[in-house]
Amino acid sequence: MANVASRRVARLALAIGSTLALIATPVSAGRGDTTVMFGMPWTGSDCVPPVCFDDASFHAKDTITPAVVSIPVGSTLTAAVAGFHQAVLYEAGTRLSDIEPNPLAFPFVDDPDGVIAAAPPLADLEYTFTSPGRYLLICNIAPHLEEARMYATVIVR
């Protein structure tokens, strides 16, 4: 009887471990190109800051999904822009703490150090990665980056 119980516990532990591994694994494009959604204007309410700073709609609308993408070298990433956003991609190794918004450029972030690709506001961004690394993709609209934390990590392997 103890043997059956220990096997059940082992199977349960394996199932839990497998589930946790799936949750912690970044979204993977497998072999090929992938798209991230840059903004979701169809979610939440139309109440936006400064009227509704406590309304979660701001954070729902101004987001990048998925927030982490893993793709192989040679793949193209498309940031499909929906709403008032500007996609900017920084070189491998750039961290969010490296980005310094220029107050004179408001409402834009406008930190050109390390930018490898930028689309005009409201336009999709496409970029093909030729080197492995960990890249930073941001919304160049300062309140979206600073208040809604609108950024994503692209892991190229």
C-alpha positions as CSV (number, residue, x, y, z in Angstrom):
1,M,0.0,0.0,0.0
2,A,2.9,2.4,0.8
3,N,4.4,1.6,-2.6
4,V,1.2,2.7,-4.4
5,A,1.0,5.9,-2.4
6,S,4.7,6.7,-3.1
7,R,4.1,6.2,-6.8
8,R,1.1,8.5,-6.7
9,V,3.1,11.2,-4.9
10,A,5.9,10.8,-7.5
11,R,3.5,11.1,-10.4
12,L,1.9,14.2,-8.8
13,A,5.3,15.8,-8.3
14,L,6.2,15.1,-11.9
15,A,2.9,16.6,-13.1
16,I,3.3,19.7,-10.9
17,G,7.0,20.1,-12.1
18,S,6.0,19.8,-15.7
19,T,3.2,22.3,-15.3
20,L,5.6,24.8,-13.6
21,A,8.1,24.3,-16.3
22,L,5.5,25.2,-18.9
23,I,4.4,28.3,-17.0
24,A,8.1,29.5,-16.7
25,T,9.0,28.9,-20.3
26,P,8.9,31.9,-22.7
27,V,6.6,31.7,-25.7
28,S,8.6,30.1,-28.5
29,A,8.2,30.6,-32.2
30,G,9.9,27.3,-32.8
31,R,11.5,27.6,-36.2
32,G,10.5,30.8,-37.9
33,D,8.9,34.2,-37.7
34,T,6.7,35.5,-35.0
35,T,4.4,38.4,-34.2
36,V,3.9,40.3,-30.9
37,M,0.7,42.3,-30.4
38,F,1.7,45.9,-29.6
39,G,-1.3,47.3,-27.8
40,M,-4.8,46.0,-27.3
41,P,-7.3,48.9,-27.7
42,W,-10.3,46.6,-27.7
43,T,-9.8,45.8,-23.9
44,G,-10.9,47.7,-20.8
45,S,-12.8,51.0,-20.7
46,D,-12.2,54.2,-22.5
47,C,-11.3,56.0,-19.3
48,V,-7.6,56.9,-19.5
49,P,-5.1,58.9,-17.4
50,P,-5.1,61.6,-16.0
51,V,-8.8,61.0,-15.4
52,C,-8.5,57.3,-14.3
53,F,-5.0,56.5,-13.1
54,D,-6.5,53.7,-10.9
55,D,-8.3,52.2,-13.9
56,A,-6.6,49.0,-15.0
57,S,-7.7,49.6,-18.6
58,F,-4.6,51.7,-19.1
59,H,-2.5,48.7,-18.4
60,A,-4.7,46.4,-20.4
61,K,-4.7,48.5,-23.5
62,D,-1.0,49.5,-23.4
63,T,0.7,46.2,-23.3
64,I,2.9,43.9,-25.5
65,T,1.8,40.3,-25.7
66,P,3.6,38.0,-25.3
67,A,6.0,39.8,-23.0
68,V,8.8,37.3,-23.7
69,V,9.5,35.7,-27.1
70,S,12.2,33.1,-27.9
71,I,13.1,32.7,-31.6
72,P,16.0,31.2,-33.6
73,V,18.5,33.3,-35.4
74,G,17.3,34.2,-38.9
75,S,13.7,34.7,-37.7
76,T,11.7,37.9,-38.3
77,L,9.9,39.6,-35.4
78,T,6.8,41.7,-36.3
79,A,5.4,44.1,-33.7
80,A,1.8,44.5,-34.9
81,V,0.8,47.9,-33.7
82,A,-2.8,48.5,-32.6
83,G,-3.5,52.0,-31.1
84,F,-1.2,54.9,-30.5
85,H,2.2,53.2,-30.1
86,Q,5.7,53.3,-31.5
87,A,7.8,50.1,-31.6
88,V,11.5,50.6,-30.9
89,L,14.0,47.7,-30.7
90,Y,17.3,48.0,-28.8
91,E,20.5,46.0,-29.4
92,A,21.3,42.8,-27.5
93,G,22.2,43.4,-23.9
94,T,20.2,46.6,-23.4
95,R,18.3,46.6,-20.2
96,L,15.2,48.6,-19.3
97,S,17.3,50.5,-16.7
98,D,19.6,51.6,-19.6
99,I,16.7,53.6,-21.2
100,E,16.6,57.3,-20.2
101,P,13.6,59.2,-21.4
102,N,14.3,62.6,-22.8
103,P,11.9,65.1,-21.0
104,L,12.2,67.5,-23.9
105,A,10.8,64.9,-26.3
106,F,7.6,64.2,-24.4
107,P,5.4,62.3,-25.1
108,F,8.2,60.2,-26.7
109,V,11.0,58.4,-24.8
110,D,13.5,59.3,-27.5
111,D,16.6,57.5,-26.2
112,P,18.6,56.7,-29.4
113,D,21.5,54.9,-27.7
114,G,21.5,51.3,-28.9
115,V,18.4,51.5,-31.1
116,I,18.7,49.0,-34.0
117,A,15.2,49.4,-35.4
118,A,12.3,51.9,-35.0
119,A,9.0,52.2,-36.8
120,P,7.2,55.4,-37.2
121,P,4.3,56.0,-34.7
122,L,1.3,53.8,-35.5
123,A,3.2,51.6,-37.9
124,D,4.2,47.9,-37.6
125,L,7.9,47.1,-37.0
126,E,9.6,44.1,-38.7
127,Y,13.1,43.1,-37.9
128,T,15.1,40.0,-38.8
129,F,17.7,38.9,-36.2
130,T,21.1,37.8,-37.4
131,S,22.8,37.4,-34.0
132,P,21.8,35.6,-30.8
133,G,21.2,37.6,-27.7
134,R,18.6,39.2,-25.4
135,Y,16.9,42.2,-27.1
136,L,14.6,44.9,-25.6
137,L,11.5,46.0,-27.4
138,I,9.7,49.1,-26.0
139,C,6.8,51.4,-26.7
140,N,8.5,54.8,-27.4
141,I,5.5,56.6,-25.9
142,A,6.9,57.7,-22.5
143,P,3.7,57.2,-20.3
144,H,3.2,53.7,-21.9
145,L,6.8,52.7,-21.0
146,E,7.0,54.4,-17.6
147,E,3.4,53.9,-16.3
148,A,2.1,50.8,-18.1
149,R,5.6,49.1,-18.3
150,M,5.1,48.5,-22.0
151,Y,8.1,46.5,-23.0
152,A,9.0,42.9,-24.1
153,T,12.1,40.7,-24.2
154,V,13.2,39.0,-27.4
155,I,15.5,36.0,-26.8
156,V,17.3,35.0,-30.0
157,R,19.0,31.7,-29.9
